[in-house]
Amino acid sequence: MSKKVPKAEGSDEPSAEGTSADSPDGLSAAGRFAAFASSRGRYYAVILAVFSAVLIISNISATKVIGFGPVVTDGGAFLFPIAYILGDVISEVYGFKAARKAVITGFGLQILATFVFWLVLISPPGPGYENQDAFAAVLGFYPRIVAASLVGYFFGQLLNSYVLVAVKKRMGEQKLWVRLLTSTGVGEFVDTLLFCVIAFAGVIPGLDFINYIVFGFVYKVAVEVILMPVTYRVIKLVKKHEPSYELPGGGAAA
């Protein structure tokens, strides 16, 4: 028997949905219901702020190409996977609408950062400042990085969130690892491919460019897999302490 419950305040996502306890398959309501907290909740703003900061720092770092022997990557590789982990937390706890708002907020801040860097770059250097060329060499390339990030991350993160929420609505609260791995694979592949092509096509030559794309995808997915226990722990803590995250019957989600 299907059962619907009211939507969480401030979110398009229902608080919970799924199969009731007396369904033919015998699964309990807690096992099949998919809950989402309100984006007006206690921790959403904090997670959003960290998410946006990670995105901006990663894209500034990505202006430097790094080589570890045969492996070619960029400076964003150190921190950028954390943005996807935070995106997973937002999607799992607060739903697709909240994740979409986080992506749009991050992009808006990226555009603001690009505009400020451009203003600083075109402003004449003051007396005694001798690093204009170095400043231009680093941040003059930043607009291309941001353009690549905007395109790659927009499609990648939204696909990541969409897949995670879709799988959660189908499977309920069970098997978090399935939706984390599935959404990460889809989102990171699209993101990495678009970002690498837009940002570094023609900059990194030949086989090194293919290596850059393949390593970037494998590395980002590997980091998320390695940090999955941490992701699990963060999601569990947020669900436990977020007042609006509650399954039908008053039970908090695990």
Secondary structure, DSSP 8 states (H G I E B T S, - for coil): -EEE--B-TT-SSBS-EEE-TTSTT---HHHH------TTSSSHHHHHHHHHHHHHHHHHHTTSEEEETTEEEEGGGGTHHHHHHHHHHHHHHH-HHHHHHHHHHHHHHHHHHHHHHHHHHHS---TT---HHHHHHHHTSHHHHHHHHHHHHHHHHHHHHHHHHHHHHHHTTS-HHHHHHHHHHHHHHHHHHHHHHHHHBTTB-HHHHHHHHHHHHHHHHHHHHHTHHHHHHHHHHHHHH-TT---TTS----
